[in-house]
C-alpha cells in the first residue's frame, strides 16, 4: 500500500490555466506538507497543515492554495499558471517529530 | 531562520569505497532533528537516517552512519562499502522539532558510484 500518494505524476498545461494536484496519506499522520523542487533540485517548503492550522511560506504566491477536505488529504490548487511554476511538487506527511514521508512527486510543466 | 549548507555539489567514488557527505547548519534552537534523504533518478524521496539533537550517540542504519558534532553544527553522512544503487542525490535536512514547521533542506550532493 502506498503511504503517501499524489496524482497525477505528470502534468503538462498551458500558461494561464488552473490546475490541482491531489495528495492522500494512509499513515494516520496529523501534519501534511507541500514542497517545491526547482530545476536545480532545490527543495523548499510551501505549506504545512496541522489540525486545521495552515502555515504558509511567505515566498509562495497567493495563486497557490492548499485545500484539506479531511485529515488524510491535502490538495494543491494553482491558479493562473506561469512558466516559472514548472517544477516537481512533493506532498509529504509526518507525525509528531518523525521524519516526513514523501509522495512520489508531480512533475508540472507549464508551456 | 535555519539554514542548511551542503558544500559538495557532486562526488564520485568507486564501488566498495567509503564516502562522506558533509552538511553544516545554523540554528538558534536547542532541540531539533536532522535527516539525510536520498533521491535516486526515480525521483522518490527516501529517508536514509535521522538524528535527534539531544542524543549524543551518532545514528547508524546498516552501511549508513552520521558524524553529528552539535557544537560545530555539523552533520556528515558516511556511506560504507558503497554500492551502485547508492548513486543518487543526497539531501541534508533540518527540522526544529515543532512538527508543523516542515523540513529545511540543503542544496544536495549528487553522489555517483563508479563500477
Interface residues (C-beta under 8 A of the other chain):
Chain A: X31 X33 X35 X40 X41 X42 X43 X44 X45 X48 X49 X50 X53 X55 X88 X90 X92 X94 X96 X97 X98 X99 X100 X101 X102 X104 X105 X107
Chain B: X33 X35 X37 X39 X42 X43 X44 X45 X47 X50 X52 X89 X91 X95 X97 X99 X100 X101 X102 X103 X104 X105 X107 X108
